[in-house]
Amino acid sequence: MNATAVLQADHVDLVRDGQAILQEVSLTVRPGEHWALLGANGAGKSSLLSLLGALAHPTRGTVQVLGHELGRVDMRQLRSYVGHVDPRHALRSPLKVQDVVLTGLTNTIERVPRWSPTAEQVATADRLIALLGLSDRHGARWPTLSQGERGRTLIARALMPSPRLLLLDEPATGLDVAGREQLIERIDTLQHTYPELASVLVTHHLEELPPGTTHVLLLRDGRALASGPVDEVLTSDQVSKCFDHPIRLTRADGRWSVRTNRPARP
Ligand SMILES: Nc1ncnc2c1ncn2[C@@H]1O[C@H](COP(=O)(O)OP(=O)(O)OP(=O)(O)O)[C@@H](O)[C@H]1O
């Protein structure tokens, strides 16, 4: 593995029920890099993220997460070093925000009976709650949180064990425009606060890309269409091919927007 890489996938294939979901996908993520996995519905983004988060094994090829090759290490232990933010977080108890964030230390969804955090761990949780803009919701209970507040709580939770890698699976799905903007602002803040942290964010909306995105992998039908620094990969031409639609891509103040590229009217 590349000595400095946080993640390295080499020629990865993933087959499920006889169907090729990923083919020949390679990706190297280094500290401080912020990758976006972009592609249409069904392109294979979440499947790739599940390999990077040590939730599944590749059918062929190798995946190394934090220097450990999947298949040769205890996947459960490896998972505890990766901050994985899954919007389908199945919490049933009405835990307070602070308690939800603290479950990041036990890597469990519910609170572990008879486990209690140290004063230092509680202070870390409070610092992360503030970083994610949730100080005024500190004591609020999970069922009363808005979807945006839940998403930011889960990012704070994922950061509790000081991971070197943060995986974000469609973090802005279902958010209104204010919720989306607050999320992007907080992701921007945390990227500046932890300059060594690497991240991989899955989305199909280019408007949701944080301005700190450094690299992009465009996936189409399970294959990498293009991969590399954001300015080289995010072109109207390549994004049009990725989504199989004529797209005009523009960037302003570090953010992207897309329109259908219609021929000019005579
Ligand atoms: N366990 C599985 N068995 C069979 N097919 C699967 C399985 N998991 C995913 N697939 C298929 O693999 C393809 C890629 O799915 P995946 O969820 O990775 O795509 P995605 O790019 O994340 O899509 P979306 O943007 O809609 O979330 C889809 O066609 C999906 O139906």
The ligand as an ORCA input file, in Angstrom:
! r2SCAN-3c Opt
* xyz 0 1
  N     -27.034     -7.071     -2.493
  C     -27.274     -6.795     -3.771
  N     -27.670     -7.777     -4.610
  C     -27.917     -7.497     -5.917
  N     -27.808     -6.269     -6.463
  C     -27.434     -5.274     -5.658
  C     -27.147     -5.471     -4.284
  N     -26.778     -4.266     -3.758
  C     -26.850     -3.386     -4.759
  N     -27.244     -3.979     -5.900
  C     -27.388     -3.337     -7.209
  O     -26.139     -2.744     -7.516
  C     -26.308     -1.527     -8.233
  C     -25.583     -0.419     -7.519
  O     -26.230     -0.134     -6.286
  P     -25.742      1.044     -5.316
  O     -26.741      1.151     -4.219
  O     -24.324      0.808     -4.959
  O     -25.835      2.289     -6.293
  P     -25.813      3.846     -5.958
  O     -24.946      4.462     -6.989
  O     -25.429      4.059     -4.537
  O     -27.318      4.234     -6.211
  P     -28.270      5.359     -5.545
  O     -27.726      6.676     -6.011
  O     -29.605      5.059     -6.139
  O     -28.224      5.183     -4.063
  C     -27.820     -1.310     -8.330
  O     -28.247     -1.767     -9.590
  C     -28.384     -2.184     -7.211
  O     -29.664     -2.623     -7.528
*
